[in-house]
């Protein structure tokens, strides 16, 4: 099986080969010349305003999706309470926390993609960015835990710890939400949030579930010693923290921040892999298998010039998912979307991810 680095290199080589034979990758995506009236506008400005995760799998029942959406909103409500420290003195804090994570785990264990779609979607309210972030990191971390073969108790521990990983950030919300780039001094202050998180944890009774202290204090540590606050290396960093650390970076990069635009999933993955010594190879491989290069909901353009959204991944073939085509090669919106399984259509491939706005960020 190809390594994750070779897979991405293959993807890049395929694009270069297309360019060399006169089939350059489309960067602007303008509406084709001669397109009939009513053709969908695929100009650069239109693409920039399209969320890469905005298309929901069309074959899912609306009722089922609404149930999952309701659970996601419950998780958001819980995050708001936790990150406002409303449960500092609550005697049943641990019990309530375990119950909400069990609900989350049950939804993920149903083998559906709905929760992943929601956690990779744009934030509904940017003022709630921190709460959205911790909910999403928890969902993605649990998916990773499943990929690593964790048992239920381990998953519950990982779910709670990943949910609490940024608790120290509440002291620095003004800086985190700052519209411009942080100064060096401001960034140094924000880097203290793991230590502040441990202080907050002590106020609510200390580590109430195994692994919590490790995740809060170590999720910004990196295997090559480049992380903070202690510059830990290798096995000094516990596996829960390694998982949450990787997921935290991915989730942050693929979402809008006050100081930058979001990055596309392939761009994000490529950036992470360029720092491959910072993350565990074991954890990276599972992340690629479970989340993929083109996650469900990603808007893509095929080499046929058709446009659609990834609706299902093919295990072991991260470059060849199933795509729901909604716009034909002439820019016309299809009345009846069609499904293309790229694993069985080898002449068709993904040419680009349509949301390239993040690639223009500084």
C-alpha positions as CSV (number, residue, x, y, z in Angstrom):
1,X,0.0,0.0,0.0
2,X,1.3,3.5,-0.9
3,X,2.5,5.7,2.0
4,X,0.6,8.9,2.6
5,X,3.5,10.9,1.2
6,X,3.6,8.8,-2.0
7,X,-0.2,9.1,-2.4
8,X,0.0,12.9,-2.3
9,X,3.1,12.9,-4.6
10,X,1.2,10.7,-7.0
11,X,-1.7,13.2,-6.9
12,X,0.7,16.1,-7.6
13,X,2.5,14.1,-10.4
14,X,-0.9,13.4,-12.1
15,X,-1.7,17.1,-12.2
16,X,1.7,17.9,-13.6
17,X,1.3,15.3,-16.3
18,X,-2.1,16.7,-17.3
19,X,-0.5,20.2,-17.5
20,X,2.3,18.9,-19.8
21,X,-0.1,17.3,-22.3
22,X,-2.1,20.5,-22.8
23,X,-4.8,19.9,-20.2
24,X,-3.9,22.5,-17.5
25,X,-5.7,22.5,-14.2
26,X,-8.5,25.0,-14.0
27,X,-7.6,27.7,-11.6
28,X,-10.3,30.3,-12.2
29,X,-13.2,28.2,-13.2
30,X,-14.9,30.8,-15.3
31,X,-18.2,30.0,-17.0
32,X,-17.3,28.3,-20.3
33,X,-17.5,30.5,-23.5
34,X,-20.7,29.8,-25.3
35,X,-22.4,28.4,-22.2
36,X,-26.2,28.6,-22.6
37,X,-28.3,31.2,-20.6
38,X,-28.8,30.0,-17.0
39,X,-25.5,28.3,-16.8
40,X,-24.1,28.3,-13.3
41,X,-21.6,31.1,-12.6
42,X,-18.2,29.5,-11.8
43,X,-16.2,32.6,-11.8
44,X,-13.4,33.0,-9.2
45,X,-15.6,35.2,-7.0
46,X,-18.4,32.6,-7.1
47,X,-16.0,29.8,-6.2
48,X,-14.6,31.8,-3.3
49,X,-18.0,32.1,-1.9
50,X,-18.8,28.4,-2.1
51,X,-18.2,26.3,1.0
52,X,-16.3,23.2,0.1
53,X,-18.4,21.4,2.7
54,X,-21.8,22.8,2.0
55,X,-23.3,20.0,0.0
56,X,-25.1,17.4,2.1
57,X,-25.2,13.8,0.9
58,X,-28.4,13.7,-1.1
59,X,-29.2,10.0,-0.4
60,X,-29.5,10.6,3.3
61,X,-33.0,10.8,4.7
62,X,-33.9,14.3,5.9
63,X,-35.3,12.9,9.1
64,X,-32.0,11.1,10.0
65,X,-30.0,14.2,9.2
66,X,-32.2,16.4,11.4
67,X,-31.6,14.0,14.3
68,X,-27.9,14.2,13.9
69,X,-28.1,18.0,13.5
70,X,-30.0,18.1,16.8
71,X,-27.3,16.1,18.5
72,X,-24.7,18.5,17.1
73,X,-26.6,21.4,18.5
74,X,-26.7,19.7,21.9
75,X,-22.9,19.3,21.7
76,X,-22.6,23.0,21.0
77,X,-24.9,23.9,23.9
78,X,-22.7,21.7,26.2
79,X,-19.6,23.3,24.9
80,X,-21.0,26.8,25.7
81,X,-21.7,25.7,29.2
82,X,-18.4,24.0,29.7
83,X,-16.4,26.9,28.3
84,X,-18.3,29.4,30.4
85,X,-17.4,27.3,33.4
86,X,-21.1,27.0,34.3
87,X,-20.4,23.5,35.8
88,X,-17.5,24.3,38.0
89,X,-19.4,23.4,41.1
90,X,-21.8,20.9,39.6
91,X,-21.5,17.6,41.5
92,X,-22.8,15.6,38.5
93,X,-20.4,17.3,36.0
94,X,-18.6,14.0,35.2
95,X,-21.8,12.0,34.8
96,X,-23.3,14.6,32.4
97,X,-20.1,14.8,30.4
98,X,-19.9,11.0,30.0
99,X,-23.6,10.9,28.9
100,X,-23.2,13.5,26.2
101,X,-20.0,11.9,24.8
102,X,-21.8,8.5,24.8
103,X,-24.5,10.1,22.6
104,X,-21.8,11.5,20.3
105,X,-20.1,8.1,20.1
106,X,-23.3,6.3,19.3
107,X,-23.9,8.6,16.4
108,X,-20.4,8.1,15.1
109,X,-20.6,4.3,15.5
110,X,-23.7,4.2,13.3
111,X,-21.2,4.3,10.4
112,X,-22.9,7.4,9.0
113,X,-21.1,10.5,7.6
114,X,-23.6,13.1,8.9
115,X,-21.7,14.2,12.0
116,X,-18.4,14.4,10.0
117,X,-20.2,16.6,7.4
118,X,-21.5,18.9,10.1
119,X,-18.1,19.2,11.8
120,X,-16.4,20.0,8.5
121,X,-19.1,22.6,7.6
122,X,-18.7,26.4,8.0
123,X,-19.4,27.7,11.5
124,X,-23.0,28.8,11.8
125,X,-21.9,31.6,14.1
126,X,-18.3,32.9,14.1
127,X,-18.8,34.3,17.6
128,X,-19.1,30.7,18.7
129,X,-16.0,29.7,16.9
130,X,-14.3,28.2,20.0
131,X,-17.3,26.1,20.8
132,X,-17.7,24.9,17.2
133,X,-14.0,24.1,17.2
134,X,-14.0,21.9,20.3
135,X,-17.1,20.0,19.2
136,X,-15.5,19.3,15.8
137,X,-12.2,18.3,17.3
138,X,-14.1,15.9,19.6
139,X,-16.0,14.3,16.7
140,X,-12.9,14.0,14.5
141,X,-10.8,12.6,17.4
142,X,-13.4,9.9,18.1
143,X,-13.4,8.9,14.5
144,X,-9.6,8.6,14.8
145,X,-10.0,6.5,18.0
146,X,-12.3,4.2,16.1
147,X,-9.7,3.9,13.4
148,X,-7.0,3.0,16.0
149,X,-9.3,0.2,17.4
150,X,-10.0,1.9,20.7
151,X,-12.5,0.2,23.0
152,X,-15.5,2.0,24.4
153,X,-13.8,3.2,27.6
154,X,-10.8,4.6,25.7
155,X,-13.2,6.4,23.3
156,X,-15.1,8.0,26.1
157,X,-11.8,9.2,27.7
158,X,-10.6,10.5,24.3
159,X,-14.0,12.2,23.7
160,X,-14.1,14.0,27.0
161,X,-10.4,15.0,26.8
162,X,-10.7,16.3,23.2
163,X,-13.8,18.3,24.2
164,X,-11.8,19.9,27.0
165,X,-8.5,20.4,25.2
166,X,-8.9,24.2,24.7
167,X,-10.4,25.0,28.1
168,X,-7.4,27.2,28.9
169,X,-8.2,29.4,25.8
170,X,-11.1,31.1,27.6
171,X,-8.6,33.5,29.3
172,X,-7.4,34.7,25.9
173,X,-10.7,34.9,23.9
174,X,-10.0,38.6,23.0
175,X,-6.7,37.7,21.4
176,X,-8.0,34.5,19.8
177,X,-10.8,36.5,18.1
178,X,-8.6,39.4,17.1
179,X,-9.1,40.2,13.4
180,X,-5.5,40.9,12.6
181,X,-2.4,38.7,13.0
182,X,-1.1,38.4,16.5
183,X,2.1,40.2,17.5
184,X,4.9,38.1,18.9
185,X,4.0,39.2,22.4
186,X,0.4,38.3,22.0
187,X,1.3,34.9,20.6
188,X,3.5,34.2,23.6
189,X,0.5,34.9,25.8
190,X,-1.8,32.6,23.9
191,X,0.8,29.9,24.1
192,X,0.3,29.9,27.9
193,X,-3.3,28.5,27.4
194,X,-2.3,24.8,28.1
195,X,-1.0,25.8,31.5
196,X,-4.0,28.0,32.2
197,X,-6.1,25.0,31.2
198,X,-4.5,22.9,34.0
199,X,-5.3,25.7,36.5
200,X,-8.9,25.7,35.5
201,X,-9.0,21.9,35.7
202,X,-7.8,22.0,39.3
203,X,-10.7,24.3,40.1
204,X,-13.2,21.8,38.9
205,X,-11.7,19.0,40.9
206,X,-8.7,17.9,38.8
207,X,-8.5,15.1,36.3
208,X,-12.0,13.5,36.4
209,X,-11.3,11.1,33.5
210,X,-8.0,9.4,32.5
211,X,-5.9,11.2,29.9
212,X,-7.5,14.7,30.5
213,X,-4.3,16.3,31.9
214,X,-2.2,14.8,29.1
215,X,-4.4,16.2,26.3
216,X,-4.8,19.7,27.9
217,X,-1.1,20.0,28.6
218,X,0.4,18.2,25.6
219,X,-1.8,18.7,22.5
220,X,0.5,21.5,21.2
221,X,3.6,19.4,21.7
222,X,5.2,17.9,18.6
223,X,7.2,14.7,18.2
224,X,10.2,16.6,16.8
225,X,10.3,18.9,19.9
226,X,9.0,21.9,18.0
227,X,5.9,22.2,20.1
228,X,5.0,23.9,23.4
229,X,4.8,24.5,26.3
230,X,7.6,22.1,27.3
231,X,9.1,21.0,23.9
232,X,8.4,17.3,24.6
233,X,9.6,14.7,22.1
234,X,8.5,11.3,20.8
235,X,7.0,9.0,23.3
236,X,7.0,11.7,26.0
237,X,3.8,12.8,24.3
238,X,0.8,10.6,25.1
239,X,-1.2,9.1,22.2
240,X,-4.5,10.9,23.1
241,X,-2.6,14.2,22.9
242,X,-1.0,13.2,19.6
243,X,-4.4,12.5,18.1
244,X,-6.0,15.8,19.4
245,X,-2.9,17.8,18.4
246,X,-3.2,16.6,14.8
247,X,-7.0,17.0,14.6
248,X,-6.8,20.5,16.2
249,X,-4.4,21.7,13.4
250,X,-6.6,20.2,10.7
251,X,-9.9,21.6,12.0
252,X,-8.4,25.0,12.5
253,X,-6.9,25.2,9.0
254,X,-10.0,24.1,7.2
255,X,-12.2,26.8,8.9
256,X,-12.3,30.5,8.6
257,X,-10.4,32.5,11.2
258,X,-10.5,36.3,11.9
259,X,-7.0,36.7,10.6
260,X,-7.1,34.4,7.5
261,X,-9.3,32.5,5.1
262,X,-9.8,28.7,5.3
263,X,-7.7,26.2,3.5
264,X,-8.9,23.4,1.3
265,X,-8.5,19.8,2.7
266,X,-5.8,18.8,0.2
267,X,-3.8,22.0,0.9
268,X,-4.2,21.4,4.7
269,X,-3.1,17.8,4.4
270,X,-0.1,18.8,2.3
271,X,0.9,21.4,4.9
272,X,0.7,18.9,7.7
273,X,2.7,16.3,5.7
274,X,5.4,18.9,5.0
275,X,5.9,18.8,8.8
276,X,5.7,15.0,8.9
277,X,8.3,14.7,11.7
278,X,6.0,16.7,14.0
279,X,3.3,14.0,13.9
280,X,3.1,10.3,14.5
281,X,3.2,8.3,11.3
282,X,0.7,5.9,12.9
283,X,-1.7,8.7,13.7
284,X,-1.3,10.3,10.3
285,X,-2.1,7.1,8.4
286,X,-5.3,6.6,10.4
287,X,-6.2,10.2,9.8
288,X,-5.8,9.8,6.1
289,X,-7.9,6.6,6.1
290,X,-10.7,8.0,8.3
291,X,-10.9,11.6,7.1
292,X,-9.2,11.4,3.7
293,X,-7.8,13.9,1.3
294,X,-11.2,14.9,0.0
295,X,-13.6,14.6,3.0
296,X,-17.3,14.0,2.4
297,X,-18.9,17.2,1.2
298,X,-15.8,18.6,-0.5
299,X,-16.7,20.4,-3.7
300,X,-14.5,19.3,-6.6
301,X,-14.1,19.7,-10.3
302,X,-13.4,16.5,-12.3
303,X,-11.1,16.3,-15.4
304,X,-14.3,16.0,-17.4
305,X,-15.1,19.6,-16.2
306,X,-18.1,18.4,-14.3
307,X,-18.6,19.7,-10.8
308,X,-19.9,17.9,-7.7
309,X,-19.4,17.0,-4.1
310,X,-17.7,14.0,-2.6
311,X,-20.4,11.9,-0.9
312,X,-18.5,8.8,0.1
313,X,-14.9,7.7,0.4
314,X,-13.5,4.5,-1.0
315,X,-11.4,2.7,1.7
316,X,-7.7,2.6,0.7
317,X,-8.3,4.9,-2.3
318,X,-8.2,8.5,-0.9
319,X,-7.8,10.0,-4.4
320,X,-10.8,8.1,-5.8
321,X,-13.9,8.8,-3.7
322,X,-17.6,8.7,-4.9
323,X,-18.7,12.1,-6.3
324,X,-22.3,13.4,-6.7
325,X,-22.1,15.5,-9.9
326,X,-24.5,18.5,-9.8
327,X,-23.1,20.6,-12.6
328,X,-22.3,19.3,-16.1
329,X,-19.2,20.1,-18.2
330,X,-20.9,23.1,-19.8
331,X,-21.7,24.7,-16.4
332,X,-25.4,23.7,-16.4
333,X,-27.0,22.6,-13.1
334,X,-28.3,19.1,-13.5
335,X,-31.9,18.4,-12.7
336,X,-31.0,15.0,-11.5
337,X,-27.5,14.7,-10.0
338,X,-25.5,11.7,-11.0
339,X,-23.2,9.5,-9.0
340,X,-19.7,8.7,-10.1
341,X,-17.5,6.1,-8.4
342,X,-14.0,7.1,-9.3
343,X,-12.7,3.8,-8.1
344,X,-14.4,2.1,-11.0
345,X,-14.0,5.0,-13.5
346,X,-10.3,5.2,-13.9
347,X,-10.4,7.7,-16.8
348,X,-12.1,10.2,-14.5
349,X,-10.3,11.9,-11.6
350,X,-10.5,14.9,-9.4
351,X,-8.7,17.8,-11.1
352,X,-9.1,20.3,-8.3
353,X,-10.9,21.3,-5.1
354,X,-13.0,24.3,-5.9
355,X,-12.6,26.2,-2.7
356,X,-9.1,27.6,-3.2
357,X,-9.6,30.8,-1.2
358,X,-7.4,29.6,1.6
359,X,-4.5,29.0,-0.7
360,X,-4.3,32.8,-1.3
361,X,-3.9,33.5,2.4
362,X,-0.6,34.8,3.6
